[in-house]
Amino acid sequence: MSEKLFSRAKQVIPGGVNSPVRSFRSVGGTPYFVARAEGPYIWDSEGNRYIDYVMSYGPAIAGHCPPQIIDAIQQASGNGTSYGAPTLSEIEIAEEITKRVHGVDTVRLVSSGTEATMTAIRLARGATGRDKIVKFSGHYHGHADSLLAAGGSGVANQGISGSSGVPASAVADTIVTPWNTIPDLDSSVAALILEPLPANMGVVPPKENFLTELRNLCDNHGVLLVFDEVITGFRLAEGGASQWYGVTPDLWCFGKVIGGGLPMGAYGGSSDVMSNVAPLGDVYQAGTLSGNPIATAAGLTQLRLLDASAYERLEIGAKSLAEGLCAAFNSAGIDAVVPQVGPILSIFFTSQIPTNFDEAQEAAKNGKYAEFFHAMLSRGVALAPGPYEALFPSLAHTEKIISETIEIAHEAALEIAQ
Ligand SMILES: *Cc1c(COP(=O)(O)O)cnc(C)c1O
């Protein structure tokens, strides 16, 4: 059935998928086609059930198909799907975001994380009158031309360095620098953009005080510090990575969790910086579906489910999963590390947690991840089909589900050890 659907898909969709990482290219085999999902589970088109750790790559933090979000979507959609005029629910979600993230005074809604980062860069350039941007290798900021260079996630998975179709002129002002090493900045640089907790080259945490040092460095050179919190926003804590690490950037980018499973992103910052955005200022950004009423209803409902106790449960779950996976690899005699920060974790089949993209790539190239991926999938656990992706346990991943996963991991680890 999957084979049949995949060949049918390949007739009409490039590679059969609408986002490259879904293609299974880096693990081999045929992708499962999802028929439905609920709580921690997905069911494929053949009726097989899997405990899911892909969770839409992050958005489904409350579990799949939470009744509150489905209700909110049904109610909102009964009133219409898009108007091209402002709505109350846009104010409500913007209020919710600014309340949670200290330092975000105003926020503009867009339709994806890519749009958020792309616009944050334009805004940083507009606000500073400078052209250059600095990014870290292995950090993924969506697929806008100027940010694809040395990207993580699918860009890394597919072994493409950046992308063809990006003219040299589009990346002429992009400087790529290694993570966890203090970069060179000067007064020609508009923005330093980063994932404060990188999770698209596997999870590669910042060294102690690294983010504070970057904050000081940016201040010294008048460079805007941009946190791409598309993964970490509303996931690490109510206030995301800026709260978790106690470092305040100038601009934030959001996505994933913020839309409750519908297409939404956002960028925000101080009123001062944000006043450069049209119609107040001359940095242009627009969107037919921006602030879409169904997406705002879903996103707002999801954010309201995420209180302090929710973050505590997410972290406890992720911690026991990380420990359980480590124990499984240990007892099978497999070299592996499972970096975990709050509710985010990933697996590297190596003996030390990588500290930058070179080390992450070195760790990923032994092919062990693909073996483990298939050993888990055949036992009913769906990990992301690529060694650089994180695991996203949700509020629906109860203690019971996590222990079940760990038991399965013990079997899978023994299989790949042989
Ligand atoms: C997913 C992601 C993006 C891109 O978001 P899309 O909604 O896929 O466009 C940008 N930055 C980070 C850190 C991400 O993880």
The ligand as a MOL file (V3000), in Angstrom:
LIG
                    3D

  0  0  0     0  0            999 V3000
M  V30 BEGIN CTAB
M  V30 COUNTS 15 15 0 0 0
M  V30 BEGIN ATOM
M  V30 1 C 11.3660 24.4810 10.8300 0
M  V30 2 C 12.2810 25.5980 11.0210 0
M  V30 3 C 12.2490 26.7440 10.2060 0
M  V30 4 C 11.3640 26.8370 8.9970 0
M  V30 5 O 10.0050 26.8200 9.3060 0
M  V30 6 P 8.9640 26.3890 8.1710 0
M  V30 7 O 7.6320 26.5790 8.8300 0
M  V30 8 O 9.2820 24.9640 7.8470 0
M  V30 9 O 9.1610 27.2910 7.0210 0
M  V30 10 C 13.0660 27.8000 10.5260 0
M  V30 11 N 13.8980 27.7460 11.5830 0
M  V30 12 C 13.9580 26.6740 12.3820 0
M  V30 13 C 14.8790 26.6850 13.5640 0
M  V30 14 C 13.1830 25.5520 12.1200 0
M  V30 15 O 13.2990 24.4640 12.8810 0
M  V30 END ATOM
M  V30 BEGIN BOND
M  V30 1 1 1 2
M  V30 2 1 2 3
M  V30 3 2 2 14
M  V30 4 1 3 4
M  V30 5 2 3 10
M  V30 6 1 4 5
M  V30 7 1 5 6
M  V30 8 2 6 7
M  V30 9 1 6 8
M  V30 10 1 6 9
M  V30 11 1 10 11
M  V30 12 2 11 12
M  V30 13 1 12 13
M  V30 14 1 12 14
M  V30 15 1 14 15
M  V30 END BOND
M  V30 END CTAB
M  END
